[in-house]
Amino acid sequence: MAGTFSRSRALRPTGKVLPEHARTHNRALVLQTLYSAGPQSRADVARETGLTRVTISDLVAALIAEGLVIELGQREDARPGKPATLIDVDRGAFHIIGVDLSEHEVFRGAVVGLDGQIIERDEIARDAATGEAAVLLVDRLVERLLARTSTPVLGIGIGSPGVVDPLGVVRSAPNLGWSDVALQERLAERFALPVHVANDANVGVLAEHGSSHHDDLLLIKIGHGVGAGLIIGGRPVVGGGFAAGEIGHVVVGTDGGPRCACGKAGCLETWLAVPRLTARLAAAGAQGEAAASARDDILREAGRRLGIVLAPVVGALNLSEVVLSGPAELLDGPLHEATVDTLRKRTMAEFNRDLRLRMSEQAEDIVLRGAAVMVLSGQLGVS
């Protein structure tokens, strides 16, 4: 469904359900079933979830009291007996605030519906702000977004560049000048709402997973920096140090290269990040055959460097889908072709013949929608 979340892809749970967590698990199971399938009777939900009708009746009554589920009236069908009453998630009951901090020049945000539709948008010029000044811009953007809706807000989701731990502390984001910034805690105290903060690529892959046909998916997010979000077996992968997917600061090759913000030379980010790439293209000129050829060479070299970094990842994990997210005018053309060609040359073709490298279907809203998925998952157990 264009402009909304797919209702067919749920992330798999990551742990064993303990008895003391059973009610929370069952509540999330009911919400997930309704969210994915749409209007159902209580009996339908019981059959789908494997829970007893008594349990379903109890859970649905509680969810109706919370304002999360509504009754839609009786089903119109020709079956004998009393017509069943249909229930569904109340999709207009809450809004979500999504914020994307990955762009070079602006911080972007949106008011998002429970089905993923963008209701209101706003953005704030970054003006090269770093450190505390950048945190204050995030604060101001969230405040403006909250003023744009009178519907209760389920939570705030934020995709940030850099390494972000499970408590929403941005451990390191060199491009924003952040080190150990407790962004989640600060915003939760400021706005008295649930806040979820994660790496922008890890957030984006949540949105992309809904439209993918695979349980293994690698998203390459190219913006102010370069990062990757990874889902394996339907489960997000963050790594022991919360830095899985930090491919932007992998040095590509042994031939040196431009100096990176992290202090090393030749990091993938120096070849591929949007500010670096656009500056290089601008220096090549805009007119004439020579300029066009030089531009293509720059894009192909960036694609080749990306392919060099991705090849061992694709080979080790036997991935079937890699998605590129970023400006289509930069990525979809010579850069894409060079990445595919490099991957083909550097991996075992017989084991990776089904590999697909494609552009994201979410366009520039991928982090905003992924932030909404993160809030849905965190607050309701729904994905």
Buried (B, 14 or more C-beta within 10 A) or exposed (E): EEEBBBBEBBBEEEEEEEEEEEEEBBBBBBBBBBBBBEBBBBEBBBBBBEBEEEBBBBBBEBBBEEEBBBBBEEBEEEEEEEEBBBBBBBBEBBBBBBBBBBBBEBBBBBBBBBBBBBEBBBBBEBEEBBEEEBBEBBBEBBEBBBEBBEEEBBBBBBBBBBBBBEEBBBBBBBBBBBBEBBBBBBBBEEBEBBBBBBBBBBBBBBBBBBBBEBBBBBBBBBBBBBBBBBBBEBBBBBEEEBBBBBBBBBBBEEEEBEEBBBEBEBBBBBBBBBBBBBEBBEEBEEEEEEEEEBBBEBBBBBBBBBBBBBBEBBBEEEBBBBBBBBBBEBBBBBBBBBBBBBBBEBBEEEEBEEBEBEBBBBEBBBBBBBBBBBBBBBBBBBB
